[in-house]
Amino acid sequence: MRPTLAPFPTTRLRRTRASAALRDLTQENRLSVKDLIWPVFVRDGDNVEEPVASMPGVLRRSVDLVVKAAEEAAELGIPAICLFPYTDPSLKTETCEEAWNPDNLSNRAIRAIKAAVPEIAVMTDIALDPYNANGHDGIVRNGEILNDESVEALVRMAMAQADAGADILGPSDMMDGRIGAIRAALEAADHRNVTILSYSAKYASAFYGPFRDAVGATGALQGDKKTYQMNPGNSDEAIRLIERDLSEGADMVMVKPGLPYLDICRRVKDTFGVPTYAYQVSGEYAMIQAAVGNGWLDGDKVMMESLLAFKRAGCDGILTYFAPAAARMLRAGG
């Protein structure tokens, strides 16, 4: 679309910026609490809150307090909460069988949340790294991250989460063929209404460090994830991956990280017109919080501006650790 403009001074583009009322009337994109998904870290124990040092303001919570967090999210109007487990190192193995244990941390948390706050959508993470002695998202043998064997394990993991009551499954592993395999298994087990939000364009990024601290994967990771996560220099590949996942049964798609990849978000939305999400990842959050902590930035303003950028780029929603704070500001009219 190319607007037709009369020459200056007949057209003065500042007119619609002259007052708050005019700016509100002409604003093109808006952020709503309904755009937010809150990522939450769950750990073992009772009545435990444990700060994540590299993510100021973020906590690991025991299942009982994750339920309280879900109640808080629902009260604020946040539609979904996403669970990430901090697994006891003694449960991590090379075969990752804890990933599909019906009573693992994530599955216990799913059941507890759905029992207490049935109206909130529970999203999960499908990747093997929280349960893998090698710290990788797939099964490792002789230094190689195996694709097909990993997909079989991921299907087991997905089915255990669906059985526990998860509403949204988030495969973040980047193995080939996992969306089709998970969708087929869900259909066969009569989990027809379980939604797949695929991390379709997940980059091998340096912005994930604080998250790995939060889930206890930093020390376990051997090597890097470049054989399965995307090259940060690639854009066309993201479009191919999105198309593949949609063809295999993904309902929604994710770009990760967020702010450094807004161009990918825009391409995805313009190309496919499907529900498109981004993850404002731990490194993005930590950088903002560090600058705010040093008095270099206005925290509330930068938080809201960063989230609005996702909407401008075409995203339908954002996974963000800022979700509760942003929801409170939006409720207050901020």
NURONU-268067 format. One record per residue: x, y, z of N, C-alpha, C in turn; residue number from 1. Coordinates in steps of 0.001 Angstrom, whole numbers. Atoms other than C-alpha are relative to their C-alpha. Example, Ala and Ser with C-alpha at 12.3 -4.5 7.8 and 13.67 -1.06 7.14 Angstrom:
REM NURONU-268067
PT      n.x      n.y      n.z     ca.x     ca.y     ca.z      c.x      c.y      c.z   nr
PT      890    -1190        0    12300    -4500     7800      900     1200        0    1
PT     -820    -1190      -60    13670    -1060     7140     -770     1090      730    2
This chain:
REM NURONU-268067
PT      n.x      n.y      n.z     ca.x     ca.y     ca.z      c.x      c.y      c.z   nr
PT      846    -1191        0        0        0        0      881     1240        0    1
PT     -755    -1244       84     1366     3402    -1012     -967     1159      207    2
PT      943    -1095     -255     -407     6407      555      203     1150     -982    3
PT      -53    -1194      829    -1244     9460    -1526       20     1225      913    4
PT     -163    -1146     -877      -50    12676      122       -5     1279     -814    5
PT      -90    -1344      573     -723    16283     -784     1320      622      449    6
PT    -1271     -620     -381     2389    18483     -704     -143      865     1248    7
PT      -62     -904    -1153     3425    20438     2381     -304     1419     -478    8
PT      507      228    -1354     1825    22427     3972    -1402     -592       65    9
PT     1324      622      -53    -1502    20864     2916       56    -1265      851   10
PT     -244     1155     -870     -161    17663     4445     1047      371     1035   11
PT     -940     -139    -1117     1446    18065     7828     -118    -1281      817   12
PT       84     1307     -665     2213    14604     9199       43      113     1518   13
PT      -20     -174    -1453     2719    16021    12684    -1386      252      581   14
PT     1333     -303     -544     -976    16865    12960     -533    -1148      846   15
PT      565     1146     -723    -1914    13357    14057      857     -416     1196   16
PT     -817      245    -1189      862    13422    16666     -104     1129     1010   17
PT       33    -1241     -771     -203    16727    18204     -535     -152     1413   18
PT      561      190    -1341    -2079    15331    21221      -86    -1484      299   19
PT      126     1400     -395    -2449    12133    23216    -1221     -647     -645   20
PT     1224      555      595    -5977    11678    21899      220     -357    -1468   21
PT     -251      274     1416    -4856    11927    18267      998    -1141     -180   22
PT     -969     1110       95    -1907     9635    18872     -690    -1333      265   23
PT      748     1226     -277    -4250     7042    20379     -869     -403    -1193   24
PT      901      296     1109    -6676     7311    17480      731     -522    -1237   25
PT     -737      381     1211    -3956     6781    14873     1056    -1073      253   26
PT     -975     1055     -289    -1874     4097    16624     -331    -1258     -795   27
PT      214     1126      906    -1433     1161    14250       21    -1355      701   28
PT     -143     1285     -692     -478    -1626    16684     -155      211     1497   29
PT      215      -92    -1442    -1480    -2281    20276      353    -1324      671   30
PT     -310     1152     -831     -328    -4634    22991    -1146     -237      969   31
PT     1055      386     -936    -2919    -6518    25037      534    -1077      931   32
PT     -370     1080     -909    -2591    -8771    28053     -276    -1359     -647   33
PT      333     1255      676    -4152   -11437    25812     1096     -443     -970   34
PT    -1124      355      869     -924   -11385    23743     1117     -712      747   35
PT    -1131      412     -830     1197   -12680    26634      -79    -1473      414   36
PT     -183     1325     -591     2447   -16142    27585     1153      130      991   37
PT     -996     -174    -1069     4381   -16322    30858      815    -1283      177   38
PT     -841     1169     -267     7338   -18766    30999      352      -79     1494   39
PT     -219      205    -1432     7745   -20229    34503      867    -1238      198   40
PT     -899     1114     -291    10464   -22483    35919     -485     -753     1242   41
PT      490      837    -1097     9421   -25388    38136     1127     -891      503   42
PT    -1005      840     -628    11642   -27241    40591     -660     -872     1063   43
PT      537      905    -1012    11199   -29954    43190      -84      711     1346   44
PT      117     -541    -1342    10246   -29324    46803    -1384      523      290   45
PT     1258     -601     -428     7451   -27610    48698      272     1396      526   46
PT     -100    -1384     -454     6980   -23880    49258     1409      571     -231   47
PT    -1366     -434      323    10301   -23154    47521      -49     1028    -1124   48
PT     -257     -989     1032    11166   -20005    45592     1501      257      -11   49
PT    -1445      -93      124    14709   -19817    44289      347      979    -1129   50
PT     -321     -966     1043    16036   -16752    42428      969     -578    -1032   51
PT     -949      321     1065    17785   -17235    39079      931     1205     -112   52
PT     -924    -1133     -140    20906   -15080    39476      153      802    -1289   53
PT     -235     -693     1270    21297   -14269    35783    -1275      574     -615   54
PT     1280     -533      483    17605   -13319    35388     -698      719     1155   55
PT      564     -707    -1159    16751   -10666    38009    -1529       34      -34   56
PT     1447       14     -118    13181   -11051    39220     -652    -1306     -402   57
PT      538     1293      421    12764   -14587    37825      351    -1044     1055   58
PT     -148     1008    -1044    12296   -17527    40207     -202    -1405     -556   59
PT      431     1397      108    12355   -21285    40157     -978     -236     1143   60
PT     1038      210    -1001     9210   -22374    41993     -319    -1479      128   61
PT      520     1344     -184     8079   -25637    43520    -1421      -67     -559   62
PT     1287      172      676     4869   -27096    42085    -1113      782      689   63
PT     1067     -714     -708     2657   -25613    44804       38     1496     -283   64
PT     -106    -1427      268     4001   -22132    44099     -143      311    -1489   65
PT      332     -171     1418     3788   -22613    40332    -1509      114     -156   66
PT     1467     -124       12       74   -23146    40952     -407     1408      426   67
PT      298    -1376     -415       32   -19819    42810      311      983    -1127   68
PT     -349     -857     1139     1788   -18232    39823    -1078      -72    -1080   69
PT     1067      159      996     -870   -19662    37503    -1257      738      448   70
PT     1147     -743     -517    -3574   -18215    39758      198     1502     -186   71
PT     -323    -1413      217    -1816   -14842    39592     -171      372    -1475   72
PT      118     -265     1433    -1600   -15072    35800    -1457       98     -421   73
PT     1414       -3      365    -5292   -15893    35488     -689     1261      511   74
PT      606    -1205     -570    -6249   -13021    37778      385     1248     -800   75
PT     -464    -1129      808    -4183   -10646    35598     -543      -45    -1427   76
PT      530      139     1346    -5873   -11942    32452      968     -609    -1003   77
PT     -969      657      881    -2781   -13682    31040     -589    -1341     -413   78
PT      725     1196      420    -4188   -16518    28911      763    -1312      111   79
PT     -765     1254       17    -1313   -19025    29115     1269      131      818   80
PT    -1239      106     -760     1596   -20130    31245      801    -1154     -610   81
PT     -853     1013      635     4557   -22137    29903      995     -535     1021   82
PT     -787      651    -1041     6419   -24639    32078     1352     -481     -521   83
PT    -1341      502      286    10152   -25356    32072      566     -607     1289   84
PT     -431      657    -1233    11570   -27882    34574     1490      173      297   85
PT    -1372       64     -502    14739   -27631    36656      152    -1397      605   86
PT      -22     1415     -353    15510   -31340    36855     1201     -330      873   87
PT    -1084      483     -848    17559   -32958    39603     1049     -699     -860   88
PT    -1042      615      830    20932   -33899    38037       32    -1524       91   89
PT      -11     1457     -150    20535   -37435    39404     -997     -680     -932   90
PT     1009      558      894    17561   -37920    37046      367      157    -1474   91
PT     -421     -218     1385    19474   -36897    33923      821    -1192     -484   92
PT     -679     1163      563    20588   -39796    31732      238      223    -1488   93
PT     -240     -110     1442    21830   -40353    28198    -1210     -459     -806   94
PT     1203      467      700    18511   -42022    27304    -1230      856      314   95
PT     1001    -1049     -246    16384   -39205    28832    -1374     -531      396   96
PT     1302      600     -272    13615   -41506    30108     -850      808      992   97
PT      779     -852     -902    12610   -38981    32804     -913      951     -781   98
PT      789     -934      817    11240   -36848    29947    -1438     -455     -165   99
PT     1371      497      168     8185   -39101    29598     -532     -718     1242  100
PT      506      499    -1273     7795   -40097    33252    -1292      753      324  101
PT     1270     -698     -282     4101   -39361    34030       54      875     1244  102
PT      -87     -745    -1247     5192   -38049    37437     1214      923       52  103
PT    -1108     -956      -45     8067   -35816    36373     -526     1390      386  104
PT      388    -1320     -497     8072   -32183    37458    -1037      681     -883  105
PT      913     -683      910     6367   -30807    34375    -1390     -601       45  106
PT     1309      657       29     3585   -33378    34352     -751      169     1316  107
PT      650     -291    -1285     2901   -32939    38087     -523     1429       23  108
PT      415    -1395       17     2748   -29196    37553    -1209      210     -914  109
PT     1151     -109      903      371   -29548    34586    -1277     -408      723  110
PT     1204      496     -677    -2080   -31622    36601     -434      928     1124  111
PT      334     -870    -1132    -1865   -29314    39618     -613     1316     -483  112
PT      538    -1258      521    -2468   -26175    37545    -1403     -208     -556  113
PT     1312      221      613    -5374   -27653    35587    -1060     -317     1054  114
PT      956      260    -1080    -6981   -28807    38843     -401     1292      709  115
PT      259    -1213     -763    -6677   -25366    40462     -482     1157     -858  116
PT      314    -1130      877    -6961   -22986    37497     -336     -540    -1382  117
PT      276      683     1271    -8687   -24908    34693     -124      936    -1183  118
PT      223     -916     1115    -9343   -21777    32643     1281      462     -671  119
PT    -1245     -456      617    -5671   -20990    32023      567    -1099     -889  120
PT     -628      979      895    -3925   -22677    29092     1408     -305      503  121
PT    -1331      432     -411     -872   -24689    30077      779     -434    -1235  122
PT     -918      340     1088     1926   -24782    27527     1207     -713      588  123
PT    -1164      745     -456     4853   -27168    27805     1126      126    -1014  124
PT    -1180       49      859     8319   -27512    26355      271    -1457     -351  125
PT     -375     1349      435     9177   -30573    24278     1405       60     -577  126
PT    -1405      125      374    12936   -31046    24141      648     -815     1106  127
PT     -579      936     -957    15240   -33464    25891     1057      617      901  128
PT    -1135     -559     -745    17811   -31036    27297     -186       44     1514  129
PT       85        8    -1461    16323   -30797    30837      246    -1378      619  130
PT     -102     1381     -509    16636   -34589    31134     1239     -722     -536  131
PT    -1095      623      730    19768   -35228    29085     1326      239      711  132
PT    -1306     -120     -647    23110   -35938    30742      982      781     -861  133
PT     -872     -731      915    24693   -34360    27654     -459     1443     -237  134
PT      485    -1359      137    22599   -31193    27811     -588      350    -1352  135
PT      517     -263     1344    21330   -31571    24239    -1501     -246      -67  136
PT     1441      133      205    17771   -31386    22908     -375    -1353     -589  137
PT      218     1325      557    18154   -34823    21318      962     -998      610  138
PT     -850     1079     -511    19750   -38159    22119     1344       19     -716  139
PT    -1363      -91      528    23519   -38209    21646      644    -1381        9  140
PT     -780     1240       62    25582   -41171    20466     1274      263     -793  141
PT    -1316     -214      622    29301   -40985    19683      149     1425     -515  142
PT     -134    -1400      345    29080   -37205    19616    -1014      519    -1003  143
PT     1007     -422      983    26179   -37125    17101    -1364       99      665  144
PT     1370     -142     -489    22728   -35798    17956     -901     -720     -981  145
PT      765      879      884    20486   -38503    16530    -1386      576     -247  146
PT     1292     -590      336    17388   -37322    14720    -1163     -953      255  147
PT     1187      858      -28    15020   -40272    14338     -240     -607     1380  148
PT      145      529    -1352    15718   -41811    17747     -496     1086      959  149
PT      464    -1119     -826    15219   -38375    19302    -1484      260     -216  150
PT     1412     -215      282    11864   -37986    17547     -864    -1023      740  151
PT      749     1024     -730    10682   -41286    19049     -127      374     1478  152
PT       30     -414    -1409    11622   -40008    22517     -896     1221      185  153
PT      820    -1208      -98     9966   -36650    21870    -1485     -312      -87  154
PT     1397      421       80     6722   -38370    20904     -456     -548     1355  155
PT      353      513    -1336     6728   -40244    24215     -190     1156      985  156
PT       74    -1165     -882     7368   -36965    26018    -1288      781     -256  157
PT     1212     -741      352     4548   -35220    24148    -1248     -712      483  158
PT     1179      744     -410     2075   -37979    24900     -180       37     1513  159
PT      106      -90    -1459     2885   -37908    28615     -545     1363      420  160
PT      491    -1338     -316     2269   -34148    28662    -1476      155     -376  161
PT     1407      -59      405     -984   -34473    26727     -875     -783      980  162
PT      747      792     -972    -2136   -37217    29094     -174      741     1320  163
PT       60     -760    -1258    -1358   -34913    32026     -959     1180      -87  164
PT      966    -1078      158    -3676   -32261    30554      526     1256     -648  165
PT     -548    -1187      660    -1416   -29871    28630     -918      446    -1132  166
PT      821     -574     1069    -3299   -27555    26286      808      276    -1259  167
PT     -867     -397     1108     -374   -26446    24106     1335     -698      165  168
PT    -1313      630       -2     2690   -28499    23250      958      864     -809  169
PT     -978     -855      659     5810   -26539    22329     1272     -746     -351  170
PT    -1235      682      403     8344   -28703    20459     1084     1031     -343  171
PT    -1063     -989      170    11561   -26680    20735     1324     -637     -390  172
PT    -1208      810      200    14053   -29390    19782      655      199    -1351  173
PT     -465     -218     1375    14384   -28640    16035      455    -1271     -706  174
PT     -260     1230      752    14592   -32298    14996     -922      -52    -1222  175
PT      822      145     1205    13338   -33077    11492    -1098    -1029      219  176
PT     1099      956      -15     9916   -34716    11331     -737     -128     1306  177
PT      640      237    -1312     8917   -34306    14949    -1425      500       48  178
PT     1375     -507      -52     5761   -32259    14293     -964    -1037     -561  179
PT      867     1018      583     4266   -34889    11992     -159    -1203      902  180
PT       55     1173     -879     5151   -37688    14407     -849      285     1237  181
PT      784     -354    -1183     3675   -35869    17411    -1476      142     -350  182
PT     1402     -175      399      516   -34905    15541     -677    -1347     -246  183
PT      583     1320      261      -51   -38490    14358     -284     -731     1310  184
PT      194      675    -1283      401   -39806    17900    -1163      609      774  185
PT     1112     -656     -690    -1990   -37219    19341    -1341     -424     -582  186
PT     1245      407      646    -4672   -38094    16796     -352    -1443      351  187
PT      243     1416     -287    -4270   -41826    17418     -475     -210     1434  188
PT      360      134    -1418    -4674   -41285    21181    -1214      850      371  189
PT     1202     -795     -225    -7789   -39079    20777      293     1319      721  190
PT     -333    -1327     -515    -5928   -35935    21870     -157      998    -1150  191
PT      204     -774     1223    -7479   -34128    18916       53     1506      225  192
PT       58    -1436     -255    -7769   -30744    20595     1271      564      618  193
PT    -1282     -502     -511    -4197   -30510    21876      689      782    -1117  194
PT     -586     -912      977    -2531   -27608    20097     1519     -127      -23  195
PT    -1457      -14      142     1026   -27620    18740      442     1406     -394  196
PT     -672    -1262      298     2927   -24327    18914     1464     -338     -228  197
PT    -1329      492      344     6087   -25295    17084     1040     1113       20  198
PT    -1173     -862      129     9407   -23584    17652      624     -334    -1360  199
PT     -392      384     1353     9849   -23739    13900     1300      656     -440  200
PT    -1206     -741      379    12546   -21083    13461      740      360     1279  201
PT     -766     -193    -1231    14793   -21509    16482     1478       43     -361  202
PT    -1372     -241      414    18249   -20102    16017     1010     -460     1049  203
PT    -1124      347     -879    21565   -21298    17476      578     1312      519  204
PT     -229    -1369     -453    21756   -18104    19487      843       49     1266  205
PT     -748     -255    -1232    24062   -16689    22140     -867      634     1074  206
PT      899     -664     -945    21010   -15177    23869     -659     -962      989  207
PT      681      982     -845    20017   -18407    25680      697     -274     1335  208
PT     -797      359    -1170    22663   -18428    28415     -739       15     1323  209
PT      693       -5    -1296    20536   -17320    31388    -1073    -1079      125  210
PT      992     1079      -41    17792   -19810    30447      666    -1326      384  211
PT     -685     1254     -327    20307   -22657    30572      404      -37     1463  212
PT     -224      -55    -1449    21252   -21465    34044    -1286     -374      745  213
PT     1269      171     -709    17582   -21480    35027     -454    -1453       28  214
PT      424     1406       41    16980   -25099    33941     1142     -956      359  215
PT    -1114      834     -436    20390   -26349    35104      689     -751    -1115  216
PT     -602      695     1143    21660   -27251    31613     1368      544     -374  217
PT    -1245     -650      425    24701   -24958    31434     1195     -928      149  218
PT    -1161      857     -226    27223   -27338    32975      -55    -1304     -752  219
PT      136     1304      648    25809   -30397    31235      280       52    -1496  220
PT      -87      -81     1455    25981   -29123    27648     1407     -291     -491  221
PT    -1263      368      622    28742   -30754    25630      -33      444    -1461  222
PT       -5     -514     1357    29609   -28869    22455    -1039     1091     -166  223
PT     1011    -1015      270    26990   -26668    20797    -1182     -650     -721  224
PT     1241      505      587    23592   -27009    19116     -145      387    -1469  225
PT       41     -535     1361    24517   -25818    15638     -398    -1019    -1053  226
PT      418      988     1002    23715   -29126    13908    -1518     -141      -73  227
PT     1467       90       76    20010   -28747    14696     -695     1348      149  228
PT      574    -1337      -25    19314   -25115    15605      519      805    -1194  229
PT     -262     -710     1245    19373   -22536    12803     1213      924       52  230
PT    -1077     -960      196    22270   -20474    11509     -570     1414       83  231
PT      537    -1357     -116    21684   -16839    12597       80      824    -1283  232
PT     -100     -725     1254    22657   -15720     9097    -1078     -344    -1009  233
PT      967      498      981    19723   -17503     7436    -1403      528      250  234
PT     1382     -465      -35    16274   -16132     6640     -902     -880     -854  235
PT      809      858      869    14968   -18186     3689     -232    -1367      628  236
PT      148     1304     -643    15610   -21363     5678    -1140       12     1012  237
PT     1094     -100     -969    13191   -20127     8340    -1346     -193     -685  238
PT     1252      138      734    10443   -19920     5734     -226    -1458     -387  239
PT      138     1427      336    11132   -23492     4602     -400     -816     1227  240
PT      312      737    -1229    11006   -24721     8203    -1438      254      450  241
PT     1380     -322     -365     7746   -22901     8919     -967     -770     -893  242
PT      884      688      946     6161   -24341     5772      -57    -1491      297  243
PT      -15     1428     -318     7267   -27851     6675     -833     -308     1240  244
PT      712      283    -1247     5919   -27669    10233    -1502      188     -162  245
PT     1426     -181      260     2588   -26294     9057     -564    -1179     -787  246
PT      472     1127      804     2317   -29087     6508     -101    -1279      820  247
PT       20     1193     -848     2954   -31627     9293    -1017       91     1131  248
PT     1059      -68    -1001      213   -30328    11577      198      995     1118  249
PT     -131    -1061     -999     1527   -27371    13590    -1175      963     -137  250
PT     1108     -953       -4    -1298   -25018    14590      495     1439       54  251
PT     -600    -1322     -187      918   -22063    15501     1518     -171     -118  252
PT    -1449      100      191     4583   -21246    14904      718     1067      812  253
PT     -805     -849     -873     7364   -19633    16903     1307      379     -689  254
PT    -1337     -459      344    10424   -17550    16116      739      252     1309  255
PT     -777     -124    -1239    13164   -17667    18763     1478      133     -342  256
PT      422    -1076     -881    14913   -15440    19877     -964      976     -672  257
PT     1012     -929      456    12666   -12437    19498      546     1259     -639  258
PT     -368    -1311      528    14001    -8893    19149     1085      -40    -1072  259
PT     -995       17     1072    17113    -9818    17101     -520     -610    -1299  260
PT      543      711     1158    14843   -11719    14668    -1389      511     -389  261
PT     1291     -569      373    11904    -9358    14129     -226      -57    -1506  262
PT      163      115     1452    12598    -9493    10393     -574    -1364     -375  263
PT      528     1344      261    11866   -13234    10505    -1479      -53      373  264
PT     1417      -51     -397     8615   -12643    12396     -836      629    -1104  265
PT      756     -699     1039     7499   -10194     9723     -128     -853    -1262  266
PT       56      852     1193     8399   -12560     6859     -971    -1150      188  267
PT      883     1136     -271     6585   -15459     8494    -1460      431      -82  268
PT     1395     -447      -13     3400   -13484     9091     -465      385    -1397  269
PT      380     -432     1338     3404   -11951     5626     -124    -1174     -968  270
PT      -12     1134      923     4123   -15282     3922    -1144     -963      253  271
PT      943     1076     -324     1758   -17610     5761    -1306      477      636  272
PT     1220     -491     -635     -759   -15501     7695     -522     -891     1107  273
PT      417      910    -1067     -826   -18079    10496      305      628     1360  274
PT     -358     -505    -1326     -743   -17482    14268     1504     -107      225  275
PT    -1453     -110      -58     2849   -16333    14774      409      581     1345  276
PT     -436     -393    -1334     4654   -16017    18101     1510      190       12  277
PT    -1434     -146     -212     8070   -14951    19307      283     -196     1487  278
PT     -452      195    -1381     9999   -15752    22462     1018     1088      305  279
PT     -970     -982     -492    11622   -12773    24168      866     -729     1022  280
PT     -739     1009     -753    14353   -15011    25487      765      594     1173  281
PT     -644     -362    -1259    16359   -14947    28684     1073     1062     -171  282
PT    -1049     -986      200    19281   -12997    27246     -549     1382     -293  283
PT      653    -1280      264    16981   -10267    25950     -502      611     1307  284
PT      522     -436    -1299    15283   -10060    29342     1139      449      915  285
PT    -1098     -294     -913    18597   -10112    31247      707     1302     -384  286
PT     -643    -1238      430    20103    -7307    29143     -806     1217      432  287
PT      846    -1119     -415    17140    -5043    29784       72      189     1509  288
PT      -20     -104    -1457    17126    -5847    33497     1337      518      521  289
PT    -1317     -479     -423    20866    -5250    33783      117     1505     -212  290
PT      -54    -1433      272    20559    -1827    32151     -897      780      954  291
PT      910     -641     -947    17581     -975    34341      623       31     1391  292
PT     -629       73    -1312    19450    -2137    37433     1124     1001      184  293
PT    -1072     -991      -54    22290      237    36577     -511     1429     -169  294
PT      567    -1333      146    19897     3142    36125      168      601    -1378  295
PT     -257     -503     1355    20634     3420    32404    -1270      104     -842  296
PT     1241        1      768    17090     2754    31148    -1188       87      940  297
PT     1272        7     -721    13521     3350    32295     -642    -1367     -228  298
PT      414     1389      133    12409     -224    32971    -1380     -186     -587  299
PT     1368      172      476     8670      128    32429     -136      405    -1462  300
PT      133     -482     1373     9000     2145    29239      698     -933     -991  301
PT     -738      892      906    11630     -141    27709     -701    -1339     -117  302
PT      749     1260       28     9656    -3245    28669    -1162       93     -985  303
PT     1183     -110      845     6499    -2011    26976      367      282    -1462  304
PT     -437     -272     1379     8337     -675    23914      512    -1278     -658  305
PT     -536     1240      567    10137    -3990    23449    -1124     -964     -361  306
PT     1116      903      281     6852    -5918    23624     -838      491    -1179  307
PT      751     -555     1124     5073    -3553    21228      709     -273    -1324  308
PT     -758      287     1226     7866    -4185    18707     -409    -1332     -613  309
PT      438     1308      513     6702    -7801    18420    -1329      125     -733  310
PT     1289     -193      658     3177    -6695    17565      190      703    -1344  311
PT     -263     -727     1245     4496    -4267    14956      600     -922    -1063  312
PT     -635      949      919     6504    -7123    13424     -951    -1099     -464  313
PT      987      955      470     3319    -9170    12987     -317    -1131      946  314
PT      236     1101     -934     3349   -11397    16062    -1398       80      610  315
PT     1291      100     -679       59   -12581    17541      167     -121     1506  316
PT     -249      127    -1422     1667   -13191    20926     1474     -126      284  317
PT    -1399       -7     -418     4886   -13171    22917      159     -825     1261  318
PT     -443      610    -1242     6457   -15507    25426      993      963      631  319
PT     -865     -984     -632     8030   -13107    27899      -19     -136     1513  320
PT     -115       10    -1458     9301   -13113    31468     -579     1279      603  321
PT      618    -1237     -456     7856    -9600    31692    -1525     -110      117  322
PT     1455       96      126     4300   -10959    31373     -770      565     1199  323
PT      799     -563    -1107     3029   -10210    34918      153     1507      138  324
PT     -221    -1452     -125     4631    -6755    35055     -696      747    -1125  325
PT      667     -646     1129     3349    -5888    31583    -1512      -35      175  326
PT     1440      102     -211     -136    -7160    32461     -476     1031     1021  327
PT      403     -999    -1001     -242    -4921    35525       -1     1405     -606  328
PT      -35    -1311      636      798    -1911    33459    -1163      195     -955  329
PT     1117      -90      945    -1792    -2670    30797    -1330      172      734  330
PT     1222     -142     -806    -4464    -3041    33460     -137     1411      530  331
PT       20    -1370     -536    -3461      346    34851      -82     1043    -1099  332
PT       92     -941     1112    -3699     1869    31403     1322      486     -505  333
PT    -1335     -431      425       44     2050    30824      311     -361    -1417  334
